[in-house]
Structure formats: C-alpha cells, structure tokens
Amino acid sequence: MINTKNKILFILLTVLVFSGIAYYAYREVLNFRLDGSDNEATTTGKHTIEISPGIFVEVEGDAIPTITKVPINDKLIVPPDLNRPINISSTTDFQSGQKLVNQIQNLSSSLKADPNSYDNWLDLGIYRKMLNDYKGAEEIWVYLTKSAPRVATAYVNLGDLYTYYFHDNKKAEVNFLKAAELSPRWSEVYSRTVDFYILALNDPAKAKKFLEDGIAKYPDMKIYLEPMLKQLK
C-alpha cells in the first residue's frame, strides 16, 4: 500500500515538473514572437504619450525600437533652442504652471550638459505641450524624428499633437502610419491610430482596413488587433 502511494506521488511530481517546464518553454516562445525580438530592436522602460487632450499615459517600451542617445554628428540637423521663452498661459493654474516651468528649466539644463539624451528631449516636448507651447513641442519632436528616425515614440506624440491641437489630419496620419511601420508590434500604435481614424476622420472603414492590414502582415499581433477589429463591426 505504501509503495503504491509512493508511486502515485512520484508520478504526480513528475507530471508537475514536466508541465512546469513545458509551460515555461511555451511562455518563452510566445514572448519571443510577440515582443518583436525576432526582427527588430526591443527595449524595456516607460514612455509618455498623450491619449487625448490633457490626458497622458505611460506605456511600456517593449517592441519599441529606441535609443538612449540622440546622434549629434549631422550638422544639418539643428537642435531646438533650449533658451526658448517659457510662458504660463492665462488658462493654466499658476502653481501647476510653475511646476511645469521648473521641469522645463531642469530638463533644459540637463540637455545643455548632455544634448544627445533622447528621453530628456522627449520629456521636454511633453512639458512644453502641457504649457500650451504646441509649436515648441512640435519643434522638439520633429527634431527627434530627424535625429533618430527609427524610433517610433516621437512620431506617436506628433500624431496626437497634430490631431488634437493643430487639427492637421494629413500630418497626423503620416506620423501614426510611420510609427506603425517602425514598431508593428507595439499595440499602442494601433489603438492610437484607430482612435485617430474614428474620432478625427470619422472613417471606421479606414480604421478597419488598417487593422486588417496589420493582422495580415503580422499574424502574431492578431491577439491584440482582433478585439479592436470586432468593435468596429
């Protein structure tokens, strides 16, 4: 009787061990396919983008090709003026505005010491926009698309800026589609682009085609894109 119980226990433990190994292997394969590591650079970390006017979210950097340093060897790419005036608009609470001013001043000082920090430039654009300096934000993010053209994040920020603030749908679409081209496995790009087609263009057919094309080109993204597609039907 004891031997029988021991055998059963041994079999159960063996099954559990091999199940665990199989599950771990499955997760590794799945993660490898979904994070885009088979054909593009990946990174971890958070990036801030705007999902609607005045509403910002941090998104994980997985499947977003990115760099920590902006190349500064090209003399034809002129960086934005770090001494650009900082103004608190009449529509901004002074205390909140002063905090943004401090953030801008600190980032500007850091960039004067290290002008090729991608993240600092990115954040400087965000704080500029939060102070309603949309031209200043545009200048910064356009600079990033020129100095680091393979990084998708600045294109997404520009897409939102052109959609909600400049109301330039043509430029917005160009930037969203460029971001999707650069980071086809970054699900946030798809949701932002679909929002653009629905909210700005009122064109669900175009949103549907965009998602269908994404699934056709990148079948491993179906798990993320199909739910969005179903909401459009």
N, C-alpha and C positions, 0 to 999 in steps of 0.2 A: 504494500500500500504506500509506504514511504517512498519507494523507488518510483512508483507511478506518479506521485505528486511532484517528485523532483524532476522527472522527465517533462511533465507538463509545464512546470515553472521554467525549465531550461528552454523549451520550445517557445514559450511566450516571450522570454527575454530576447531570444534570437530574432524573433519576428519584429519586436520593438526596435532592436538595434538596426536591423536592415531597413526597416521602414524609415527610421530617422535618417539613415544615410541616403536613401532614395529621395526623401523629401528635400534634404539639403542640396543634393545634386540638382533636383528639379528647380529649386529656387535660384541656384547659381546660373543655370542655363536660361531661365526666364528673365532674370535680371540682366544677363548679358545681351539678350535680344532686345529688351525694352529700353535700356538706357542708351542705346546707340553706340556702344563701345566698339562694335564691330566695324564701324566705318566713319566715325567722327570723334573728335576730342571731347572728353566729358570733364565735368568738374563738380565739386560739391560747394555748398555755401549758399547764401541767400542774396537775392537781388530784389530791388523795389521797383514795382511798376504801378501805374495808376489804372484802376479798372473802371472808374467813372469819375467825373469831375470832383476833385477834393477827396477821393477815396483811394487810399494806397494799400497795397498788399505786398508782403514779402513772399517770393516764390523760391523754391529750391533750385539750385543751379544744375541739377542732373540733366544731362543731354543738351546743355547749353555750351557750345564752344566758347571759351572765354580765356582771357589772359589777365595777368596782374599788372603788366606794364604796357603802356602805350608807346609804340615806336616813335622816336622823335628825330629820326635821321633824314626824313624827307623835308627839305627846306621849303617845298611848295605848299605844304600843309601848315598853315599858320594857326597856332592855338588861340583860343578865345582870350580876351583881355581879362586878366584876373583883378584889375583895378576898376572894372565896370561899376558904376554907381549902384548903390543898394538903397532902394526906396520902399518904405512901408506904405501901401496904398490905404486910402481912406476906408476901404471896406474890410480891412484886416484889423483885428484887435491888436492894440499896440503891444501888450505884453507878449502875446503869441508871436507877433511880428518881430519883436526884438530878439526872441529866441532864435527865429529863423535867420535874422541878421547875424547873430553870433555864430551860428552854424556855418553860414556862408563865409564869414571872415576867417574862421578856423580852417575850413577846407581850402580857402584861397591861400592862406599862409602855408599850409602843408604842400599845396601844389607848386608854390613858388620855390620850395625847398626840393620837391620831387615832382617835376612837371609831367612825368610819364606814368602816374598812378591811375589806372583805368577806373577803379572803383571810386576814387575821390572825384574824378571828373563827372562820373555818372551821378553821384550823390549831389554834387554842386548844381547840376542841372535840375534835379528834383527840388532842391530848396529854392532855387531861382523861380521855378514854376509855382511853388507854393506861395511865393510872394507876388504872384501875378506878373512876374517878369518872363513872359512867354517867349519873347524874342531872345532873351538871354539863355533860356533853356534850350531853345531850338539851336542856337549857335553852338552850344556845348555838345549836344547830341549829334548834330551834323558833323562836327569835328571828330567825334568818336567813330562815326561810320566811315570816315575817310582814313583815319589813322589806324583803325582796327576793323577793316571791312568784313572780316569773317566772324565777328561777334554779333549775335542776334539782339542782345538786350537793348541797345540804343535804338535799334530800328523799331522795336515794340513801343518804347517810350515816345518816339516820334509819331508813330501811328496814332497813339492816343491823343497826343498834343494836336495833331492836325485834325483829328476827328472832332474833339470836344471844344477846342479853343480857337483854332484858325478856320474851322469848317471848310477845310480844303480836302474833300474826299478823294480827289485824284492822288495827291501826295500821300494821304493816309493809306490808301490801298497799296501803293507801291512799296511802302515801308513794311506793312504787315506781310505782304507776299514775300518780300525779301527775307524777313525774319523766318518765315515758314520754310523757305528754301535752305537757309543756313542751319536751322535747327528743326528738322522734320519730325523729331521725336520729343519735342518739348510741347506737351499738351496745352500749356497756357497760350501758346501762339495761336492754336486753333480756336480756342474759346474766345480770345480777344478779336480774332478776325471774323468769326461768326457774329459776335456782338456788333461789329462794325457793319457787316452786311445787313443785319436785321434792323439795328437802331438808326444808323446813319443813312443807308441806302434804301431801306425798306424793300430788300430784294432777297427773300428766302430761297428763291431758285438758285441764286448765285452762291449763297451760303451752302446749300445742299451740294452743288457741284464741287465746291471747294473741299468739302469733307469727303465726298465720294472719290475725288482725285487723290486725296491724302491716303485713303484706305487702299486704293489701287496701287499706289506707288510704295506704300509701307504697310503691308498686311499686318505686321506686328502691332501697329497702332490701332487696329480695329477695336480692341477692347476699350480704348479711350474715346474714339471718334464715333462709334456706332450709337451710343446713347445720345449724343448731340444730334446725330442724324435723325434718330427716331422722334426727337422733339420737334423737328421741322415738318414732319409728315402729318 
